[in-house]
Every structure is written in C-alpha cells, then in structure tokens.
C-alpha cells in the first residue's frame, strides 16, 4: 500500500474552533496566533468536537477514540506522531513576516523536516521579507491595471527578479 499524498494548503483559522487534547503550549500558541478559537482539554469528551473544524491530539493515549469520533464527524484530526491517525499533518515551519517556509516528509521523519526547514529558512533575509510586504501592498494596483493572470504573473516575476538580482 502506498503512502498518502497530502494536499498542501495554508489554512485561515480565524474564528474557527480548534480542539487540542493534551498539553502542548507551543501548538496552542501557534493556533491562537493564527486567530483560531482554541479549546484545550486534558480529558477528551465527544461533546468537545461540537462545531470543531479540526482537532489536534497531543495525548496519544486518547488518539484512537478522538480520531474515530472526528472521522465520523468529518473533522480534520492530527494525532501527534501517529500518521495513520491523521487526516492532516503538520509540517516543520519557519515564519519571517509574510513568508512561511513549510517542510514535510509526510510523517516519515520530523527530524529531517526540521533540518531541511532550518537550511531553507537560513536563506530568507530581511530583503525578502521587505519585498513580500511591498508586493502585498501593490497587489490591488496590479490586479486593477493588469487584466489577465498571465500579465500579472509576468509583472510580479519581473519585479522579483529585478529586486533580487
């Protein structure tokens, strides 16, 4: 049986209910920083999943039950370090302003993902952060003045190449 191929996406969790089962302050802080409405519980009860969008299980001893209940409700679930009980996985992240570097090994080796993330992240400097902020600022103007996707893409490619040459 082949390993699942994950669809990679950045989620807007603003105002969405996210349940964390167990104690993981870094995960809770990261979720809150993204605007999620985080509910933390040491002991799992099925009622915790009401209106939840996703659930992160840090206390692996509760993982099987939480995963089964989340799956039955079509709620995304991640049981830490148990890839077969995950409907989403968490990549190794590095953030610098609006830039996010995410590296995943599809659960094969978090240590390798972290090593790679650190190497890639070391390549991102202040100038990249400032360029990203500038491109975000002018994006509405570009969309208004360049009418096709191809024109906008070419404009941004040229702008990036000029700025980083």
KOLZA-662911 format. One record per atom (N, C-alpha, C): residue number from 1; residue in three letters; atom name; x, y, z. Coordinates in pm, 1 decimal, padded with zeros to 6 digits. Layout:
NUM ALA CA X Y Z
...
***
This chain:
1 UNK N 00084.7 -00119.1 00000.0
1 UNK CA 00000.0 00000.0 00000.0
1 UNK C 00089.0 00125.2 00000.0
2 UNK N 00061.1 00218.2 -00088.4
2 UNK CA 00142.5 00339.0 -00096.0
2 UNK C 00099.8 00439.5 00011.4
3 UNK N 00193.4 00525.3 00045.2
3 UNK CA 00167.7 00630.3 00143.9
3 UNK C 00074.9 00735.3 00083.4
4 UNK N -00008.2 00799.2 00167.6
4 UNK CA -00098.1 00902.2 00113.7
4 UNK C -00020.4 01022.5 00062.6
5 UNK N -00071.1 01083.3 -00041.9
5 UNK CA -00015.9 01206.7 -00095.6
5 UNK C -00097.2 01320.8 -00036.0
6 UNK N -00034.4 01408.1 00040.7
6 UNK CA -00105.7 01516.2 00108.2
6 UNK C -00119.3 01638.4 00018.0
7 UNK N -00235.1 01699.5 00023.5
7 UNK CA -00258.9 01826.3 -00044.4
7 UNK C -00214.0 01935.9 00051.0
8 UNK N -00118.1 02015.3 00010.3
8 UNK CA -00060.6 02116.7 00098.1
8 UNK C -00138.6 02247.1 00081.9
9 UNK N -00179.4 02305.6 00194.4
9 UNK CA -00254.8 02430.7 00193.4
9 UNK C -00224.6 02508.7 00320.7
10 UNK N -00239.1 02638.7 00313.6
10 UNK CA -00229.5 02724.0 00432.7
10 UNK C -00372.8 02760.1 00471.1
11 UNK N -00410.5 02729.6 00593.7
11 UNK CA -00549.1 02744.4 00637.0
11 UNK C -00572.8 02876.8 00709.2
12 UNK N -00684.5 02939.3 00681.8
12 UNK CA -00728.7 03056.4 00757.7
12 UNK C -00815.9 03003.6 00870.7
13 UNK N -00762.6 03003.8 00992.1
13 UNK CA -00835.1 02950.5 01106.6
13 UNK C -00903.8 03059.1 01188.7
14 UNK N -00906.6 03180.7 01138.3
14 UNK CA -00966.2 03291.3 01211.4
14 UNK C -01108.9 03258.1 01254.3
15 UNK N -01131.4 03258.3 01385.8
15 UNK CA -01264.2 03233.8 01440.1
15 UNK C -01311.4 03090.2 01434.1
16 UNK N -01230.8 03000.7 01384.6
16 UNK CA -01271.1 02859.3 01375.3
16 UNK C -01232.5 02786.8 01504.2
17 UNK N -01320.1 02697.9 01545.5
17 UNK CA -01298.1 02620.2 01667.6
17 UNK C -01198.2 02508.0 01640.2
18 UNK N -01089.7 02508.5 01717.4
18 UNK CA -00986.6 02405.8 01708.2
18 UNK C -00970.3 02347.1 01848.3
19 UNK N -00978.8 02215.4 01857.4
19 UNK CA -00968.5 02146.2 01986.0
19 UNK C -00830.4 02083.4 01996.7
20 UNK N -00764.8 02105.2 02110.6
20 UNK CA -00635.9 02043.8 02139.2
20 UNK C -00655.4 01953.6 02260.3
21 UNK N -00627.6 01824.2 02241.5
21 UNK CA -00640.5 01727.4 02350.7
21 UNK C -00500.3 01699.0 02403.7
22 UNK N -00475.6 01737.9 02527.1
22 UNK CA -00344.3 01720.7 02588.2
22 UNK C -00274.6 01854.9 02601.5
23 UNK N -00154.1 01849.4 02651.3
23 UNK CA -00080.6 01971.9 02683.5
23 UNK C 00030.0 01998.5 02582.7
24 UNK N 00014.2 02102.9 02503.4
24 UNK CA 00117.9 02146.4 02410.4
24 UNK C 00106.4 02296.3 02393.1
25 UNK N 00171.8 02368.6 02481.0
25 UNK CA 00164.9 02514.0 02476.6
25 UNK C 00211.0 02570.7 02342.4
26 UNK N 00319.4 02519.7 02281.6
26 UNK CA 00358.9 02575.5 02151.6
26 UNK C 00251.8 02560.0 02044.0
27 UNK N 00184.7 02445.9 02039.4
27 UNK CA 00078.9 02427.2 01938.8
27 UNK C -00038.1 02520.6 01966.8
28 UNK N -00075.9 02531.9 02094.1
28 UNK CA -00186.4 02620.1 02131.6
28 UNK C -00152.9 02764.4 02095.4
29 UNK N -00033.3 02807.8 02127.2
29 UNK CA 00007.6 02945.2 02095.5
29 UNK C 00008.9 02969.3 01944.7
30 UNK N 00058.7 02872.7 01868.1
30 UNK CA 00062.4 02887.6 01721.8
30 UNK C -00078.2 02896.3 01664.1
31 UNK N -00169.8 02815.0 01714.9
31 UNK CA -00308.6 02818.5 01667.4
31 UNK C -00375.8 02950.3 01703.8
32 UNK N -00353.9 02996.9 01824.7
32 UNK CA -00413.2 03126.3 01866.5
32 UNK C -00355.0 03241.7 01786.1
33 UNK N -00225.0 03234.6 01755.7
33 UNK CA -00162.1 03339.5 01674.9
33 UNK C -00224.7 03348.5 01536.1
34 UNK N -00281.7 03238.0 01490.1
34 UNK CA -00349.3 03235.7 01359.7
34 UNK C -00496.8 03273.1 01370.8
35 UNK N -00540.6 03309.2 01490.3
35 UNK CA -00678.5 03354.0 01508.2
35 UNK C -00778.4 03245.2 01539.7
36 UNK N -00731.6 03122.7 01562.9
36 UNK CA -00824.0 03013.2 01593.1
36 UNK C -00886.0 03031.2 01731.2
37 UNK N -01007.9 02984.5 01744.7
37 UNK CA -01076.5 02977.1 01873.8
37 UNK C -01037.8 02842.4 01933.8
38 UNK N -00934.1 02841.6 02017.4
38 UNK CA -00874.2 02717.4 02066.1
38 UNK C -00937.5 02673.9 02197.7
39 UNK N -00977.7 02546.9 02200.4
39 UNK CA -01028.4 02483.6 02321.8
39 UNK C -00926.6 02376.7 02360.6
40 UNK N -00873.4 02385.9 02482.0
40 UNK CA -00773.9 02289.9 02529.9
40 UNK C -00839.7 02200.7 02634.1
41 UNK N -00819.1 02070.0 02620.4
41 UNK CA -00878.3 01974.8 02714.7
41 UNK C -00777.0 01867.0 02749.0
42 UNK N -00768.1 01835.7 02876.5
42 UNK CA -00681.8 01725.4 02919.7
42 UNK C -00753.1 01591.6 02897.8
43 UNK N -00883.0 01588.8 02923.3
43 UNK CA -00964.0 01466.6 02906.4
43 UNK C -01062.2 01487.0 02792.3
44 UNK N -01059.5 01396.2 02699.5
44 UNK CA -01146.9 01404.6 02583.3
44 UNK C -01289.3 01362.5 02617.2
45 UNK N -01384.0 01439.6 02567.0
45 UNK CA -01527.1 01408.1 02569.1
45 UNK C -01579.4 01437.6 02429.5
46 UNK N -01663.7 01351.8 02373.6
46 UNK CA -01714.0 01374.5 02237.2
46 UNK C -01778.9 01511.5 02217.0
47 UNK N -01838.0 01567.7 02320.7
47 UNK CA -01903.1 01698.9 02306.6
47 UNK C -01803.2 01809.2 02271.2
48 UNK N -01675.2 01787.7 02297.0
48 UNK CA -01573.3 01886.5 02261.9
48 UNK C -01566.2 01909.8 02111.0
49 UNK N -01607.9 01810.9 02034.4
49 UNK CA -01599.5 01821.6 01888.7
49 UNK C -01714.4 01899.6 01826.5
50 UNK N -01813.7 01935.9 01905.4
50 UNK CA -01926.3 02012.6 01851.0
50 UNK C -01875.8 02144.3 01793.2
51 UNK N -01906.9 02167.6 01667.9
51 UNK CA -01870.0 02287.9 01593.7
51 UNK C -01719.1 02300.9 01572.1
52 UNK N -01643.1 02195.1 01597.4
52 UNK CA -01498.5 02199.8 01574.5
52 UNK C -01468.4 02186.2 01426.6
53 UNK N -01362.3 02249.9 01384.2
53 UNK CA -01318.0 02243.1 01246.4
53 UNK C -01202.6 02145.8 01231.7
54 UNK N -01116.9 02146.7 01333.4
54 UNK CA -01011.1 02047.2 01337.9
54 UNK C -00971.6 02020.9 01481.6
55 UNK N -00902.7 01906.8 01501.4
55 UNK CA -00861.0 01866.4 01635.5
55 UNK C -00716.9 01816.6 01629.1
56 UNK N -00638.6 01857.8 01728.9
56 UNK CA -00500.1 01814.2 01742.3
56 UNK C -00490.2 01735.5 01872.4
57 UNK N -00442.5 01611.7 01862.5
57 UNK CA -00432.7 01524.9 01980.0
57 UNK C -00286.2 01510.4 02017.9
58 UNK N -00250.9 01569.8 02131.4
58 UNK CA -00114.7 01561.5 02182.5
58 UNK C -00102.3 01440.9 02274.8
59 UNK N -00208.3 01413.4 02351.1
59 UNK CA -00212.1 01297.0 02440.7
59 UNK C -00248.9 01174.9 02357.1
60 UNK N -00146.6 01106.2 02307.6
60 UNK CA -00165.0 00996.4 02213.0
60 UNK C -00249.8 00883.2 02270.4
61 UNK N -00251.3 00867.7 02402.6
61 UNK CA -00331.7 00760.1 02462.5
61 UNK C -00480.7 00778.6 02434.5
62 UNK N -00521.7 00900.3 02402.8
62 UNK CA -00662.2 00928.1 02371.0
62 UNK C -00686.6 00934.9 02220.1
63 UNK N -00580.3 00914.9 02143.2
63 UNK CA -00584.2 00936.8 01999.4
63 UNK C -00680.6 00850.0 01922.7
64 UNK N -00685.7 00721.4 01953.5
64 UNK CA -00771.4 00630.3 01876.1
64 UNK C -00917.8 00671.2 01885.0
65 UNK N -00962.8 00701.2 02004.9
65 UNK CA -01103.8 00739.6 02025.5
65 UNK C -01134.0 00874.5 01959.9
66 UNK N -01044.5 00971.6 01979.1
66 UNK CA -01066.6 01103.7 01919.4
66 UNK C -01068.2 01093.4 01768.1
67 UNK N -00973.3 01018.9 01711.8
67 UNK CA -00966.4 01004.0 01566.9
67 UNK C -01094.2 00941.6 01511.4
68 UNK N -01144.2 00838.5 01578.7
68 UNK CA -01268.0 00772.7 01532.6
68 UNK C -01385.3 00870.2 01536.0
69 UNK N -01399.4 00944.1 01645.4
69 UNK CA -01510.0 01039.1 01657.0
69 UNK C -01496.6 01153.6 01556.3
70 UNK N -01374.8 01205.0 01539.1
70 UNK CA -01352.5 01314.2 01443.8
70 UNK C -01381.4 01267.0 01301.6
71 UNK N -01335.4 01147.8 01268.7
71 UNK CA -01359.6 01093.7 01134.2
71 UNK C -01508.5 01077.4 01107.3
72 UNK N -01583.2 01029.2 01206.2
72 UNK CA -01728.0 01011.4 01190.5
72 UNK C -01799.0 01145.1 01168.1
73 UNK N -01739.7 01254.1 01215.4
73 UNK CA -01799.6 01387.9 01202.3
73 UNK C -01736.6 01469.9 01088.7
74 UNK N -01646.1 01408.8 01011.5
74 UNK CA -01575.0 01479.2 00903.9
74 UNK C -01497.6 01599.8 00954.8
75 UNK N -01430.4 01583.7 01067.7
75 UNK CA -01346.5 01687.9 01126.2
75 UNK C -01201.7 01645.8 01105.8
76 UNK N -01121.2 01735.6 01054.4
76 UNK CA -00980.0 01705.2 01036.2
76 UNK C -00915.0 01677.3 01171.3
77 UNK N -00829.3 01574.0 01175.4
77 UNK CA -00769.0 01530.3 01301.0
77 UNK C -00621.0 01498.9 01281.0
78 UNK N -00541.1 01539.8 01378.9
78 UNK CA -00398.7 01506.5 01380.9
78 UNK C -00365.8 01447.9 01516.8
79 UNK N -00325.5 01321.4 01518.2
79 UNK CA -00278.8 01257.2 01640.5
79 UNK C -00126.3 01257.9 01632.8
80 UNK N -00065.2 01333.9 01721.2
80 UNK CA 00079.0 01356.6 01718.1
80 UNK C 00157.8 01225.4 01709.1
81 UNK N 00247.1 01220.1 01612.2
81 UNK CA 00338.0 01106.2 01592.4
81 UNK C 00269.9 00974.5 01556.7
82 UNK N 00142.8 00980.4 01511.4
82 UNK CA 00072.9 00859.2 01467.6
82 UNK C 00011.2 00889.6 01330.3
83 UNK N 00093.5 00884.2 01223.9
83 UNK CA 00045.2 00925.2 01091.1
83 UNK C -00080.8 00854.4 01044.0
84 UNK N -00098.8 00728.7 01082.1
84 UNK CA -00219.3 00656.5 01036.7
84 UNK C -00346.0 00707.7 01104.4
85 UNK N -00331.4 00791.5 01205.3
85 UNK CA -00448.8 00852.8 01270.7
85 UNK C -00450.1 01003.6 01245.0
86 UNK N -00411.8 01041.1 01125.7
86 UNK CA -00409.0 01182.6 01089.5
86 UNK C -00479.0 01203.8 00955.5
87 UNK N -00571.4 01298.3 00953.5
87 UNK CA -00628.6 01341.3 00826.2
87 UNK C -00562.9 01471.4 00781.0
88 UNK N -00470.2 01522.4 00861.2
88 UNK CA -00379.9 01629.3 00819.1
88 UNK C -00252.1 01614.3 00899.6
89 UNK N -00142.4 01660.6 00842.0
89 UNK CA -00015.7 01656.2 00913.5
89 UNK C 00037.4 01797.8 00927.4
90 UNK N 00127.3 01816.2 01021.8
90 UNK CA 00182.1 01948.3 01049.9
90 UNK C 00327.4 01953.9 01004.0
91 UNK N 00358.1 02037.7 00906.8
91 UNK CA 00496.3 02047.5 00860.1
91 UNK C 00582.3 02124.7 00959.9
92 UNK N 00712.3 02116.0 00941.5
92 UNK CA 00806.1 02198.5 01017.5
92 UNK C 00799.5 02338.6 00956.7
93 UNK N 00774.3 02439.3 01039.1
93 UNK CA 00751.4 02575.8 00990.9
93 UNK C 00858.8 02673.3 01034.1
94 UNK N 00879.2 02774.0 00949.6
94 UNK CA 00958.1 02891.8 00985.8
94 UNK C 00884.5 03011.0 00926.4
95 UNK N 00862.0 03112.9 01008.8
95 UNK CA 00793.8 03233.6 00960.6
95 UNK C 00886.1 03353.4 00972.4
96 UNK N 00882.6 03435.9 00870.5
96 UNK CA 00951.4 03564.5 00873.5
96 UNK C 00859.4 03663.2 00802.2
97 UNK N 00790.1 03745.1 00882.9
97 UNK CA 00692.2 03836.2 00825.5
97 UNK C 00586.6 03757.1 00750.5
98 UNK N 00556.8 03797.7 00625.9
98 UNK CA 00453.8 03726.2 00549.5
98 UNK C 00503.8 03597.9 00483.5
99 UNK N 00631.9 03567.5 00499.7
99 UNK CA 00689.3 03448.3 00436.1
99 UNK C 00684.4 03331.3 00533.0
100 UNK N 00635.4 03218.8 00484.5
100 UNK CA 00633.6 03095.4 00562.7
100 UNK C 00702.5 02986.4 00483.0
101 UNK N 00798.0 02920.7 00546.4
101 UNK CA 00862.2 02803.6 00487.6
101 UNK C 00805.4 02682.9 00560.6
102 UNK N 00752.0 02588.3 00485.7
102 UNK CA 00695.6 02466.8 00543.8
102 UNK C 00759.8 02346.6 00475.6
103 UNK N 00809.3 02253.6 00556.9
103 UNK CA 00873.5 02134.1 00503.8
103 UNK C 00808.4 02012.5 00567.5
104 UNK N 00772.9 01917.2 00483.9
104 UNK CA 00712.4 01793.8 00532.0
104 UNK C 00781.4 01674.1 00469.8
105 UNK N 00791.6 01568.4 00546.6
105 UNK CA 00838.1 01440.2 00493.8
105 UNK C 00722.1 01340.3 00497.6
106 UNK N 00599.9 01392.7 00499.3
106 UNK CA 00477.6 01310.7 00507.4
106 UNK C 00479.4 01218.3 00628.1
107 UNK N 00537.1 01266.5 00736.2
107 UNK CA 00539.8 01189.6 00859.9
107 UNK C 00655.6 01092.0 00870.9
108 UNK N 00736.8 01080.0 00766.1
108 UNK CA 00846.5 00982.6 00768.0
108 UNK C 00953.7 01019.5 00869.9
109 UNK N 00987.6 01149.6 00878.7
109 UNK CA 01093.5 01190.4 00970.0
109 UNK C 01081.4 01337.9 01005.1
110 UNK N 01016.8 01368.9 01117.7
110 UNK CA 01012.4 01508.5 01161.8
110 UNK C 01152.1 01568.9 01178.8
111 UNK N 01250.6 01489.5 01219.7
111 UNK CA 01386.4 01541.4 01237.3
111 UNK C 01444.7 01588.9 01104.5
112 UNK N 01422.3 01512.8 00998.0
112 UNK CA 01470.0 01554.6 00866.3
112 UNK C 01395.7 01679.7 00819.9
113 UNK N 01265.9 01684.0 00840.8
113 UNK CA 01188.0 01802.2 00802.0
113 UNK C 01239.4 01926.7 00874.3
114 UNK N 01270.2 01914.9 01002.6
114 UNK CA 01322.3 02028.6 01079.4
114 UNK C 01460.5 02070.6 01028.9
115 UNK N 01544.6 01973.8 00996.9
115 UNK CA 01678.9 02003.4 00945.2
115 UNK C 01668.1 02080.3 00814.3
116 UNK N 01583.8 02031.0 00724.0
116 UNK CA 01564.6 02097.7 00595.2
116 UNK C 01504.6 02237.0 00613.3
117 UNK N 01404.1 02248.3 00700.1
117 UNK CA 01342.6 02378.8 00726.2
117 UNK C 01447.3 02479.9 00769.1
118 UNK N 01534.3 02440.4 00861.0
118 UNK CA 01637.0 02531.7 00910.4
118 UNK C 01730.7 02575.6 00798.3
119 UNK N 01765.6 02484.5 00707.6
119 UNK CA 01853.9 02519.1 00596.5
119 UNK C 01785.0 02614.4 00499.8
120 UNK N 01660.2 02586.8 00466.3
120 UNK CA 01586.9 02674.9 00375.3
120 UNK C 01562.3 02811.9 00440.5
121 UNK N 01525.6 02810.1 00567.0
121 UNK CA 01494.6 02934.8 00637.5
121 UNK C 01616.4 03026.2 00646.2
122 UNK N 01734.1 02967.9 00655.0
122 UNK CA 01855.3 03049.4 00665.5
122 UNK C 01879.7 03131.1 00538.5
123 UNK N 01813.3 03095.6 00429.4
123 UNK CA 01828.1 03167.2 00303.6
123 UNK C 01735.3 03289.5 00293.0
124 UNK N 01641.9 03302.5 00385.5
124 UNK CA 01543.2 03411.0 00379.4
124 UNK C 01589.9 03525.0 00468.5
125 UNK N 01614.7 03639.7 00405.8
125 UNK CA 01665.0 03755.0 00479.0
125 UNK C 01564.5 03868.4 00487.3
126 UNK N 01610.2 03975.7 00547.3
126 UNK CA 01529.3 04096.4 00564.3
126 UNK C 01478.8 04147.0 00429.3
127 UNK N 01564.8 04140.8 00327.0
127 UNK CA 01526.4 04192.3 00195.9
127 UNK C 01409.3 04114.2 00136.2
128 UNK N 01402.7 03985.2 00164.5
128 UNK CA 01291.0 03904.0 00115.0
128 UNK C 01161.5 03941.2 00187.7
129 UNK N 01173.1 03959.8 00317.0
129 UNK CA 01056.7 03999.4 00396.4
129 UNK C 01002.8 04133.9 00346.7
130 UNK N 01091.8 04231.0 00325.4
130 UNK CA 01050.2 04362.8 00279.6
130 UNK C 00989.1 04356.8 00139.7
131 UNK N 01046.5 04274.1 00053.9
131 UNK CA 00991.4 04258.2 -00080.2
131 UNK C 00851.4 04198.5 -00075.0
132 UNK N 00831.8 04098.6 00008.5
132 UNK CA 00699.0 04037.9 00022.3
132 UNK C 00596.6 04141.0 00069.2
133 UNK N 00634.9 04223.9 00163.7
133 UNK CA 00543.8 04328.3 00212.8
133 UNK C 00510.7 04428.4 00102.3
134 UNK N 00611.4 04467.0 00024.0
134 UNK CA 00589.0 04560.9 -00086.6
134 UNK C 00498.2 04499.8 -00192.7
135 UNK N 00519.6 04373.8 -00226.8
135 UNK CA 00437.0 04308.1 -00327.8
135 UNK C 00292.9 04293.6 -00279.6
136 UNK N 00275.8 04267.8 -00151.5
136 UNK CA 00139.8 04262.4 -00095.5
136 UNK C 00072.5 04399.4 -00108.3
137 UNK N 00148.8 04505.5 -00079.7
137 UNK CA 00094.4 04641.2 -00083.9
137 UNK C 00048.2 04678.7 -00224.0
138 UNK N 00124.3 04641.0 -00326.6
138 UNK CA 00089.8 04682.3 -00463.0
138 UNK C -00003.6 04584.6 -00533.9
139 UNK N -00032.0 04472.9 -00471.8
139 UNK CA -00114.8 04369.8 -00536.9
139 UNK C -00249.9 04423.4 -00588.4
140 UNK N -00323.7 04503.1 -00509.5
140 UNK CA -00451.0 04556.5 -00561.9
140 UNK C -00431.5 04643.5 -00687.2
141 UNK N -00325.8 04725.6 -00687.9
141 UNK CA -00298.2 04809.0 -00804.3
141 UNK C -00269.7 04722.3 -00926.9
142 UNK N -00187.8 04619.3 -00908.0
142 UNK CA -00154.2 04530.0 -01019.6
142 UNK C -00279.5 04462.3 -01072.6
143 UNK N -00363.5 04416.0 -00981.8
143 UNK CA -00486.4 04347.2 -01025.3
143 UNK C -00577.4 04441.5 -01104.9
144 UNK N -00578.4 04567.6 -01066.5
144 UNK CA -00661.7 04665.9 -01135.4
144 UNK C -00604.3 04704.3 -01272.6
145 UNK N -00472.0 04702.8 -01285.1
145 UNK CA -00408.3 04752.4 -01406.3
145 UNK C -00361.1 04645.3 -01504.5
146 UNK N -00352.1 04522.6 -01460.5
146 UNK CA -00315.2 04412.1 -01548.8
146 UNK C -00433.2 04315.8 -01548.5
147 UNK N -00496.9 04298.9 -01662.1
147 UNK CA -00627.6 04233.0 -01665.6
147 UNK C -00625.1 04081.3 -01675.5
148 UNK N -00512.4 04024.0 -01714.6
148 UNK CA -00508.1 03877.8 -01722.2
148 UNK C -00411.7 03822.6 -01618.3
149 UNK N -00435.0 03699.7 -01584.3
149 UNK CA -00345.8 03631.8 -01490.6
149 UNK C -00203.3 03628.0 -01545.7
150 UNK N -00189.1 03600.3 -01673.5
150 UNK CA -00056.2 03591.9 -01735.5
150 UNK C 00017.9 03725.3 -01725.1
151 UNK N -00051.7 03836.4 -01748.3
151 UNK CA 00012.2 03968.5 -01736.2
151 UNK C 00056.5 03995.2 -01592.5
152 UNK N -00028.1 03962.7 -01497.1
152 UNK CA 00006.6 03985.0 -01355.7
152 UNK C 00124.4 03898.4 -01314.9
153 UNK N 00121.0 03771.8 -01356.8
153 UNK CA 00229.6 03679.7 -01323.6
153 UNK C 00361.8 03732.1 -01377.7
154 UNK N 00361.6 03774.7 -01502.4
154 UNK CA 00484.4 03825.3 -01564.9
154 UNK C 00533.4 03952.0 -01494.6
155 UNK N 00442.9 04041.7 -01459.3
155 UNK CA 00480.9 04164.1 -01389.2
155 UNK C 00548.7 04129.5 -01256.7
156 UNK N 00487.8 04040.2 -01179.7
156 UNK CA 00545.2 04005.1 -01049.8
156 UNK C 00677.9 03930.2 -01065.0
157 UNK N 00688.2 03843.3 -01164.6
157 UNK CA 00815.4 03773.1 -01186.6
157 UNK C 00927.4 03871.4 -01218.0
158 UNK N 00899.0 03967.0 -01304.6
158 UNK CA 00999.5 04068.5 -01339.1
158 UNK C 01035.0 04154.4 -01218.0
159 UNK N 00935.3 04190.3 -01140.0
159 UNK CA 00958.5 04273.1 -01021.3
159 UNK C 01047.6 04199.5 -00920.4
160 UNK N 01019.7 04070.5 -00898.2
160 UNK CA 01100.7 03989.8 -00805.0
160 UNK C 01242.9 03975.4 -00858.8
161 UNK N 01256.4 03942.1 -00986.5
161 UNK CA 01390.2 03925.1 -01045.7
161 UNK C 01471.8 04053.4 -01035.4
162 UNK N 01408.9 04166.7 -01062.8
162 UNK CA 01478.2 04296.4 -01056.0
162 UNK C 01521.0 04326.6 -00911.6
163 UNK N 01434.1 04298.2 -00816.5
163 UNK CA 01463.0 04330.2 -00676.4
163 UNK C 01571.6 04240.7 -00617.0
164 UNK N 01580.5 04117.3 -00665.1
164 UNK CA 01673.7 04022.3 -00602.5
164 UNK C 01799.0 03994.4 -00686.2
165 UNK N 01813.9 04065.5 -00795.6
165 UNK CA 01933.8 04046.7 -00880.1
165 UNK C 02053.0 04115.4 -00820.3
***
